[in-house]
Amino acid sequence: MKSNTSNIAENIKKYRGKLGLSQDRLSKLADITYNTIIKIESGVNKNPTIETLAKIAKALNVGVDDLIR
């Protein structure tokens, strides 16, 4: 069974890919650091804050629940 963390990372990559966004572009749209995006997607940051997830979700036009399921 996959961990919740890899689900978040995989979901962000999936939705980012659908929109054709680079990690850098997503970081600017979500108003969070590029490093934060890299850390979340690579699984280094296993527990991004709900605020961070909300910003990413908004930038990707999805709900926070879409990122964590």
Residue pairs with C-beta under 8 A, 6 or more apart in sequence:
2 10
4 68
5 43
5 46
5 47
6 43
7 68
7 69
8 40
8 48
8 53
8 67
8 68
9 40
9 41
9 42
9 43
11 66
11 67
11 68
11 69
12 26
12 37
12 40
12 41
12 56
12 60
12 67
13 41
15 60
15 62
15 66
15 67
16 23
16 26
16 60
19 60
19 61
21 29
21 60
23 34
23 37
23 38
23 41
24 34
24 37
26 37
26 56
26 59
26 60
27 33
27 34
27 36
27 37
29 59
30 37
30 52
30 55
30 56
30 58
30 59
31 55
32 52
32 55
32 56
36 45
36 48
36 52
37 56
38 44
39 45
40 48
40 52
40 56
48 56
50 64
53 64
53 67
53 68
54 64
56 67
57 63
57 64
57 66
57 67
60 67
